[in-house]
Amino acid sequence: MESFDTLLNANRSAVEHFVRFKLHSAEDADDVLQEVYLTAYQKFGQLKNRDAFRAWIISIARNKCNDFFRKQAARLEIPLDTLDVRTLTDSRFGPAENTAVLDTLERLGTKDKQILYLYFWKEMPQADIARQLDLPLGTVKSRLHTAKQNFKKNYPHQTVKKGDDTMTKLPEIMPDYQIEPTDLPPFSAKWEELQGWLLVPRLGEKLSWGLYEAADGRRTEYTEMQVLGKAEVHGIEGVEISAVQYDAEDYYRTGSVDRMERRFIAQLTDTHCRYLAESHTENGVRKFFTFLDGDAFLNNWGFGEDNCGNETNLVQKGLLKLSGNTVTGHTEKETVDIVGRYTVTVAGKAYDTVCVMDIQCFNDGVASEQYIDKNGRTVLWRRFNRNDWAFDRYKQLWSEKLPKNEQITVNGMTYVHWYDCLSDYVL
């Protein structure tokens, strides 16, 4: 019979991914994990079917997270008599009732949630809130105004109707564009798009975007995306997204080169955006991967420490520096930073943007420039391959394969411009 230590070591990664996905703070997650392991050790003798160890210890982890949320709710003065266990399980940041209003509250920060609850649910005058929170009255008024604005921005006003017409195809040739640096300092941006897929994972959202060869501007594929509704993976709530790719290369042996559908489950919080699950058809079999599936999921869809996702609050950190076509700085795996402010003109329309440079986020040997406007939306996305990227597949250096394409250097290494992405947000 397998020992507790053997079973725990075999399943420790899944337990840690589960808890760290649910708790915002690494310190809180570590504390909860210690409670999970202690409880599991103490109750191991009650587990009759050792084959059910993973499901059993995940259920312990879920209960411990619920306990954490209850304690957090008490600190926020949110009454628990209206909140059921499922609702507590769904939220990474704390309890929220399953309604449009409280789903919106769930996406807000702790300070916004607290002051909105005290003002609207408890019906406390602002002066009483100031006394209870030990804040100046002016601070309470300012915080309440900001919280109301954040609520309005996050409230889902639109819904996706079944049977919507197929989205209009994007142009087959890339429109002309120009990128011009400005002397203005880079602005911060609220970037809530799914990394690499340009869609904001929020109810009511939909988007079409195309891939265009940099050499001749020809569109090689395009993708139609829309949020279908709410979804839940391992007790964590997000939204389900349909992504239908047309004319894509048949990397996944789908049986059709002109249409391939993926489904994502993604979660958007006030600090991060992340994938929870992905599915596609391969060799006639529908395959599903979630954040508990280790490298099979993380190598393709994971990002950030403990797979927290990409940050939604973008500010210039000084990790990377772009001067002309030369990039220097911190270029270890998964480096993302704002490198400057640019005016991007597409099809005659100008956009004020910041350039977000990433190194190795999508694949080793890949860099990209993503130009994001003040709405936090991508105006233009450009991919560059390191000169030896995927050499075994293509049998050529990229400078040989695409000798006329733009080149940049990243800490002395040559990268070659491969393709651009443009969406109907711009067109």
KOLPAMI-587909 format. One line per 10 residues: number of its first residue (from 1); for each residue x, y, z of C-alpha. Coordinates in steps of 0.2 Angstrom, whole numbers. Each point is the difference from the previous one (the first is absolute). Example, Ala and Ser with C-alpha at 12.3 -4.5 7.8 and 13.67 -1.06 7.14 Angstrom:
KOLPAMI-587909
1> 62,-22,39  6,17,-3
//
This chain:
KOLPAMI-587909
1> 0,0,0  7,17,-5  5,11,14  -6,18,3  17,8,-5  0,-10,-16  -18,5,-5  3,18,6  16,2,-10  -9,-6,-16
11> -14,12,2  8,15,9  2,10,-17  -19,-1,-3  -4,5,18  11,15,-1  -6,5,-17  -18,-1,7  3,11,16  11,13,-9
21> -13,2,-13  -13,4,13  10,11,12  8,17,-6  13,1,13  15,-13,0  2,2,18  -19,-5,3  2,-14,-12  15,-7,9
31> -10,1,17  -15,-9,-8  11,-14,-8  8,-3,17  -18,-3,7  -5,-11,-14  15,-11,2  -2,-1,19  -18,-4,-2  3,-13,-13
41> 13,-9,10  -11,0,15  -15,-7,-9  10,-12,-12  -6,-15,9  -18,4,-4  4,-1,-19  -5,-18,-5  3,2,-19  18,5,-3
51> -4,3,-18  -11,14,5  14,9,9  1,15,-12  -19,4,0  0,-3,19  15,12,3  -7,13,-12  -17,0,10  10,4,15
61> 9,14,-8  -17,7,-6  -7,0,17  16,8,7  -2,14,-13  -18,2,5  5,2,18  12,13,-6  -13,10,-10  -12,-1,15
71> 13,8,11  4,13,-14  -19,4,-1  -1,3,19  14,13,-2  -9,8,-14  -17,0,10  -9,-10,-14  -13,-11,8  1,-18,-4
81> -18,-5,3  -4,4,-19  15,-9,-7  0,-18,-3  16,-12,-1  0,0,-19  1,19,-1  14,0,13  10,-13,-11  -2,10,-16
91> 10,15,5  18,2,1  -1,17,9  -15,-4,12  -18,-3,1  -12,6,-13  -19,-4,-3  -4,-7,-17  -9,15,-7  6,13,-13
101> 2,13,13  11,-10,12  9,-9,-14  6,18,-5  5,3,18  10,-16,-1  11,8,-13  3,16,10  14,3,12  -2,-3,19
111> -1,19,4  -14,2,-13  -10,-15,6  1,6,18  -5,18,-3  -14,-5,-12  -7,-13,12  0,12,15  -8,14,-10  -13,-10,-10
121> -3,-16,10  2,7,18  -7,17,-5  13,9,10  2,19,-2  17,5,-6  5,8,17  -4,-17,9  11,-9,-13  14,12,3
131> -1,-3,19  -1,-19,-2  15,-1,-12  10,14,9  1,10,-16  -2,19,-4  -18,3,-7  8,7,-16  9,-16,-3  -16,-10,2
141> -9,11,-13  14,-2,-12  2,-19,3  -19,-2,-2  0,10,-16  14,-11,-7  -9,-16,5  -16,5,-9  10,4,-16  9,-17,1
151> -17,-8,3  -8,8,-15  15,-5,-11  0,-18,5  -19,-3,0  -5,-11,-15  -12,10,-10  0,-11,-15  -4,-18,-3  4,-12,-14
161> -15,-7,-9  -1,-18,-7  0,0,-18  9,16,-3  6,2,-18  18,-5,-4  11,15,2  6,9,-15  16,-6,-7  15,11,1
171> 9,7,-15  11,-12,-10  14,12,-1  8,9,15  -5,19,-1  15,12,0  6,5,17  14,11,7  8,0,17  7,17,6
181> 9,2,18  -6,16,10  9,10,13  -14,-2,12  2,-12,15  -8,-17,0  -17,0,8  -7,-14,11  -13,-12,-7  -14,-11,6
191> 4,-15,-12  -13,-14,3  2,-10,-16  4,-18,0  18,-1,-4  3,-5,-18  -19,0,-5  -5,19,2  -17,-4,7  -5,7,17
201> -8,-15,10  -16,9,5  -18,-4,-3  -6,8,-16  17,1,-9  4,-5,-17  14,3,-12  8,-5,-17  18,1,-4  12,-5,-14
211> 17,-6,-2  10,9,-14  17,-5,-8  12,14,3  8,-3,-17  -14,3,-11  -15,5,11  -10,-15,-5  -13,-6,13  5,-19,4
221> -14,-3,13  -13,9,10  -9,-4,16  -18,4,6  -2,0,19  -14,3,12  -4,-3,18  -14,-13,2  -4,2,18  6,-4,18
231> 10,-16,3  8,-8,14  16,-11,1  5,-9,17  -11,12,9  7,16,-7  -12,11,-10  4,7,-17  -8,2,-17  0,-12,-15
241> 7,6,-16  -2,-7,-18  15,4,-11  -3,-6,-18  15,1,-11  -1,0,-19  13,-5,-13  12,-4,14  15,-12,-2  -5,-17,5
251> 12,-2,15  -13,-9,11  -5,-13,-13  -18,6,1  -5,-8,-17  -3,17,-7  11,14,-5  -13,13,-3  -9,-1,17  5,-4,18
261> -9,4,16  7,1,17  -9,4,16  8,9,14  -5,3,18  8,16,6  -1,11,15  2,19,2  4,8,17  4,18,4
271> 19,-5,-1  2,-14,-12  -7,-9,-15  3,-19,-2  -5,-16,-8  -8,-13,10  -3,-13,-13  1,-4,-19  -7,-13,-11  2,-4,-19
281> -3,-16,-11  16,-10,-4  -1,-16,-11  -19,0,2  1,1,19  -6,15,10  14,4,12  -2,10,16  14,8,10  -2,10,17
291> 12,9,11  2,-16,11  7,-10,-15  18,6,3  12,3,-15  -13,-6,-12  -10,16,4  13,11,7  13,-1,-14  -13,7,-12
301> -12,10,10  8,4,16  8,16,4  8,9,15  5,-5,18  -11,-15,5  -9,3,-17  -9,15,7  -2,7,-18  5,16,-8
311> -1,16,10  -15,11,-5  8,16,7  14,5,-12  13,12,5  18,3,-6  12,-11,11  16,3,-8  4,-18,-3  2,3,-19
321> 6,14,-10  -4,3,-19  11,11,-10  -3,0,-18  1,-19,-5  10,-5,15  -7,-7,16  10,-2,16  -3,-4,18  -8,-15,9
331> -4,-13,-13  -2,-15,11  -16,-11,-4  -17,9,1  6,18,1  -13,14,-4  2,18,1  -5,17,-8  15,6,-10  -7,17,-7
341> -14,10,-7  -5,0,-18  -13,7,-12  -6,-15,-11  -9,5,-16  -11,-14,-8  -9,3,-16  1,18,3  -6,1,18  12,4,14
351> 1,-8,17  10,6,15  8,-16,7  13,-7,12  11,-14,-7  0,-15,11  15,-11,-4  0,-18,6  14,-13,-1  -3,-19,0
361> -18,1,6  -7,-10,-14  14,-11,-4  19,-1,2  8,11,-13  -15,11,-3  -2,19,3  -14,11,-3  -5,18,-1  -18,4,6
371> -7,17,-3  -14,4,13  -10,16,1  -7,9,15  -16,-11,-1  12,-15,4  -4,-8,-17  13,-6,-13  2,11,-15  14,-11,-8
381> 9,-15,5  17,-5,-9  9,-17,2  19,-2,-2  9,-17,0  18,-2,6  11,-5,-15  1,-18,5  -18,-2,6  -7,-17,-5
391> 15,-4,-11  -4,-19,1  -17,4,-8  4,13,-13  19,-5,-4  4,18,-2  5,15,10  -13,13,0  11,13,-8  2,-12,-14
401> -18,-5,-1  -6,18,0  15,11,-5  -10,16,-4  -9,0,17  4,12,14  12,-6,12  3,5,18  13,-5,13  -4,-6,17
411> 16,1,11  10,-3,-15  -10,-14,-8  -9,2,-16  -19,-1,-1  -10,1,-17  -17,7,-2  -12,-14,-5  -18,6,1  -12,13,6
421> -17,-1,9  -14,12,-3  -18,-1,7  -17,8,-4  3,11,15  10,10,-12  -8,-4,-17
//
